[in-house]
Amino acid sequence: DDDALFGYVVGPQSWKKFLFPPLSTLLTADRDGDGWVMRAAEDNPPRYALLGVRACELAAIAIQDRVFLQSGYVDPVYAARRERLFLIAVNCTQAAPTCFCTSMDTGPRCRSGFDLALTELPPEADSPGRNGSPGFTVEIGSDTGRERMERLSLPAATPAESLLATEARERAVTQITRHLQTDNLRELLLSNLEHPRWQETAQRCLSCTNCTLVCPTCFCSSVQEVSDLTGEHVERQRQWDSCFNPDFSYVHGGLI
């Protein structure tokens, strides 16, 4: 009911598809006489600037970073996109009662993982130079972000503007009314692998895999060989998969 540009909560989609594409070609093979010529697929991803990334989404990207960049094996598809990424985050000033960032200590304020982080000031706030237009304070989170800001020659935030930004972020905290006890959560889950709750959930699961495909932290994938109609050209493709797909679970578990 106001003119806030970012006065909404996070929706069901995530930024995952830009860094970990749903479908990637890993290599190609072409018949050459009696043999095959294998080539690594050319990958020249675009440079993305993501605008409006929230604190919980930064936490999700950090998990993907850990899997694809920091686990002892660097995934070249993910790394190429991550290296070219510019992240403009937005601190939440509007939250849903069911948001869980305060329980997981991942928000609503962005603390790391961004190049720039914006806090939208209340529409009624009067700041120099706004002339009725939306106003923001900006935090710099990287050298790249600092270089971009220096090009704009913006004035430093006044103490009053900084206070307004703090109050706007704190308002989002008070709007979150549902909380999760996270102490020893990992141990609690691992000690209840056969809990009846899992069976109750499984009984209504359709194995559509939509939950893991939309999840910003899921990273399961499968690889298949795709041939053209002539049989002369083959592509090795990686596509999103899910642990809720029974066939994928069997293969991953080494059961078949």
PLY file of the C-alpha trace (Angstrom):
ply
format ascii 1.0
element vertex 256
property float x
property float y
property float z
element edge 255
property int vertex1
property int vertex2
end_header
0.00 0.00 0.00
2.97 2.33 -0.55
5.41 3.18 -3.32
8.30 1.12 -1.99
10.16 -0.54 -4.85
11.32 -3.53 -2.78
8.43 -3.73 -0.32
7.75 -7.42 -0.87
9.01 -10.73 0.47
11.01 -13.37 -1.39
9.03 -15.40 -3.93
9.32 -19.09 -4.89
11.95 -18.60 -7.61
15.67 -18.29 -6.90
18.85 -17.12 -8.57
20.17 -20.69 -8.82
19.37 -21.08 -12.51
21.80 -18.30 -13.45
24.79 -19.92 -11.73
23.85 -23.61 -11.95
21.92 -23.87 -15.24
19.10 -26.43 -15.44
20.76 -27.87 -18.57
24.44 -27.69 -19.50
26.40 -29.29 -22.33
29.64 -30.67 -20.92
31.24 -32.06 -24.07
30.46 -33.05 -27.65
31.49 -36.01 -29.79
31.42 -36.13 -33.60
32.02 -39.17 -35.79
35.21 -38.82 -37.82
35.69 -41.76 -40.15
35.95 -44.86 -38.01
36.39 -42.95 -34.75
35.06 -40.08 -32.69
36.42 -36.63 -31.95
35.66 -35.46 -28.41
35.61 -31.76 -27.58
34.93 -29.88 -24.39
31.85 -27.73 -24.83
32.55 -24.04 -25.32
31.13 -22.06 -22.45
31.12 -18.29 -22.60
28.44 -17.26 -20.11
27.14 -13.70 -20.00
28.12 -11.27 -17.28
25.19 -11.05 -14.90
24.30 -8.29 -12.47
21.67 -9.61 -10.07
19.56 -6.84 -8.56
17.41 -7.40 -5.48
19.15 -10.39 -3.91
18.04 -10.83 -0.29
20.09 -11.98 2.69
18.58 -15.48 2.71
19.39 -15.80 -0.99
22.99 -14.77 -0.37
23.17 -17.55 2.22
21.85 -20.01 -0.39
24.45 -18.87 -2.94
27.13 -19.37 -0.28
26.04 -23.01 0.08
26.29 -23.51 -3.68
29.74 -21.89 -3.56
30.79 -24.41 -0.92
29.63 -27.33 -3.05
30.86 -26.21 -6.45
33.97 -24.19 -5.55
35.24 -25.16 -2.09
34.73 -28.91 -1.76
38.01 -29.99 -3.36
36.63 -30.00 -6.91
35.86 -26.81 -8.81
32.91 -27.10 -11.17
33.93 -25.14 -14.30
30.36 -24.34 -15.39
29.49 -22.81 -12.03
32.89 -21.15 -11.59
32.71 -19.35 -14.94
29.35 -17.83 -14.07
30.27 -17.01 -10.49
33.42 -15.19 -11.55
31.39 -12.88 -13.81
28.69 -12.14 -11.27
27.92 -8.73 -9.77
25.60 -8.93 -6.77
23.43 -5.98 -5.77
21.66 -7.07 -2.63
18.68 -5.43 -0.93
18.20 -5.50 2.80
14.69 -6.56 3.71
12.42 -3.87 5.10
9.34 -6.04 4.62
9.09 -9.62 5.94
6.48 -12.33 6.19
5.54 -13.79 9.58
6.86 -17.15 8.36
10.27 -15.93 7.16
13.00 -17.89 8.95
16.14 -15.80 8.44
16.16 -14.67 12.06
16.06 -18.32 13.19
18.89 -19.32 10.86
20.91 -16.12 11.50
20.92 -15.32 7.77
19.08 -12.00 7.71
17.13 -9.88 7.21
20.24 -7.69 6.88
22.87 -8.68 4.32
26.21 -9.05 6.05
28.50 -10.57 3.40
28.61 -12.07 -0.06
27.51 -8.96 -1.96
29.18 -6.25 -4.01
26.63 -3.60 -3.03
23.75 -3.77 -0.56
20.86 -1.31 -0.68
18.45 -0.34 2.07
15.34 1.38 0.81
14.36 4.38 2.90
10.70 4.91 3.82
8.84 6.67 0.99
7.92 9.53 3.29
11.52 10.12 4.39
12.89 13.47 3.27
16.48 13.22 2.08
18.60 15.73 0.14
18.30 15.41 -3.61
15.43 12.92 -3.61
12.72 15.25 -4.89
10.10 12.63 -4.21
12.06 9.80 -5.87
12.94 6.54 -4.04
15.89 6.84 -1.70
18.49 4.26 -0.64
21.53 3.90 1.49
24.29 1.77 0.00
26.84 -0.48 1.70
29.97 -1.56 -0.18
30.94 -5.21 0.12
33.78 -5.68 -2.37
36.50 -3.88 -4.29
34.38 -4.21 -7.43
31.46 -2.61 -5.65
33.64 0.22 -4.42
34.94 0.88 -7.94
31.37 1.08 -9.25
30.32 3.46 -6.50
33.27 5.76 -7.13
32.05 6.22 -10.68
28.72 7.56 -9.39
30.19 10.18 -7.03
27.30 9.86 -4.59
27.27 11.74 -1.27
27.83 9.90 1.98
24.70 8.99 3.90
23.76 11.45 6.61
23.34 10.26 10.21
19.59 10.74 9.81
19.51 8.59 6.68
21.58 5.88 8.35
19.16 5.88 11.29
16.18 5.59 8.94
17.83 2.63 7.21
18.49 0.92 10.54
14.91 1.42 11.66
13.60 0.05 8.33
15.68 -3.12 8.70
14.65 -3.59 12.33
11.00 -3.29 11.31
11.43 -6.39 9.18
12.79 -8.28 12.18
9.70 -7.51 14.25
7.42 -8.71 11.44
8.80 -12.26 11.70
6.68 -13.96 14.36
7.38 -17.67 13.75
10.69 -18.99 15.04
12.60 -22.28 14.86
14.82 -23.67 17.58
18.06 -24.49 15.77
20.32 -25.64 18.62
21.74 -29.09 17.77
19.39 -29.26 14.79
21.75 -31.42 12.72
22.14 -33.98 15.51
18.38 -33.98 16.08
17.68 -34.82 12.44
20.37 -37.50 12.18
19.11 -39.21 15.31
15.57 -39.39 13.92
16.09 -40.79 10.42
13.29 -43.34 10.96
10.88 -40.94 12.62
7.22 -41.53 11.61
7.08 -37.94 10.33
9.18 -38.92 7.33
6.78 -41.73 6.43
3.84 -39.37 6.79
5.48 -36.97 4.36
6.41 -39.77 1.95
2.81 -40.96 1.74
1.70 -37.69 0.15
4.84 -37.14 -1.94
4.25 -37.47 -5.69
7.97 -37.50 -6.55
7.34 -34.52 -8.84
10.71 -33.13 -7.59
9.40 -29.57 -7.75
10.52 -28.86 -4.19
14.18 -29.61 -4.94
14.13 -27.95 -8.35
12.90 -24.68 -6.85
15.13 -24.99 -3.76
18.01 -22.46 -3.95
20.46 -24.80 -2.19
19.80 -28.14 -3.94
22.53 -29.22 -6.34
21.74 -32.78 -7.49
22.23 -33.46 -11.19
22.40 -36.34 -13.66
24.34 -36.75 -16.90
23.08 -38.28 -20.12
24.33 -38.76 -23.68
22.05 -37.16 -26.28
22.47 -38.09 -29.93
21.14 -36.31 -32.99
18.95 -38.19 -35.47
21.91 -39.16 -37.66
23.93 -40.66 -34.83
26.93 -38.63 -35.99
26.83 -36.04 -33.21
26.47 -36.70 -29.48
26.32 -34.28 -26.58
26.95 -35.08 -22.94
24.42 -33.02 -21.03
24.05 -32.34 -17.34
20.59 -31.55 -16.07
19.02 -30.88 -12.71
17.86 -33.97 -10.86
16.40 -34.70 -7.46
16.89 -37.09 -4.59
13.09 -37.45 -4.64
13.37 -39.08 -8.04
13.49 -42.81 -7.14
15.76 -43.73 -10.06
18.25 -41.01 -9.16
18.31 -42.13 -5.52
19.00 -45.74 -6.50
21.91 -44.76 -8.76
23.38 -42.34 -6.23
23.11 -44.94 -3.46
24.87 -47.56 -5.56
21.89 -49.94 -5.40
21.76 -50.64 -9.13
0 1
1 2
2 3
3 4
4 5
5 6
6 7
7 8
8 9
9 10
10 11
11 12
12 13
13 14
14 15
15 16
16 17
17 18
18 19
19 20
20 21
21 22
22 23
23 24
24 25
25 26
26 27
27 28
28 29
29 30
30 31
31 32
32 33
33 34
34 35
35 36
36 37
37 38
38 39
39 40
40 41
41 42
42 43
43 44
44 45
45 46
46 47
47 48
48 49
49 50
50 51
51 52
52 53
53 54
54 55
55 56
56 57
57 58
58 59
59 60
60 61
61 62
62 63
63 64
64 65
65 66
66 67
67 68
68 69
69 70
70 71
71 72
72 73
73 74
74 75
75 76
76 77
77 78
78 79
79 80
80 81
81 82
82 83
83 84
84 85
85 86
86 87
87 88
88 89
89 90
90 91
91 92
92 93
93 94
94 95
95 96
96 97
97 98
98 99
99 100
100 101
101 102
102 103
103 104
104 105
105 106
106 107
107 108
108 109
109 110
110 111
111 112
112 113
113 114
114 115
115 116
116 117
117 118
118 119
119 120
120 121
121 122
122 123
123 124
124 125
125 126
126 127
127 128
128 129
129 130
130 131
131 132
132 133
133 134
134 135
135 136
136 137
137 138
138 139
139 140
140 141
141 142
142 143
143 144
144 145
145 146
146 147
147 148
148 149
149 150
150 151
151 152
152 153
153 154
154 155
155 156
156 157
157 158
158 159
159 160
160 161
161 162
162 163
163 164
164 165
165 166
166 167
167 168
168 169
169 170
170 171
171 172
172 173
173 174
174 175
175 176
176 177
177 178
178 179
179 180
180 181
181 182
182 183
183 184
184 185
185 186
186 187
187 188
188 189
189 190
190 191
191 192
192 193
193 194
194 195
195 196
196 197
197 198
198 199
199 200
200 201
201 202
202 203
203 204
204 205
205 206
206 207
207 208
208 209
209 210
210 211
211 212
212 213
213 214
214 215
215 216
216 217
217 218
218 219
219 220
220 221
221 222
222 223
223 224
224 225
225 226
226 227
227 228
228 229
229 230
230 231
231 232
232 233
233 234
234 235
235 236
236 237
237 238
238 239
239 240
240 241
241 242
242 243
243 244
244 245
245 246
246 247
247 248
248 249
249 250
250 251
251 252
252 253
253 254
254 255
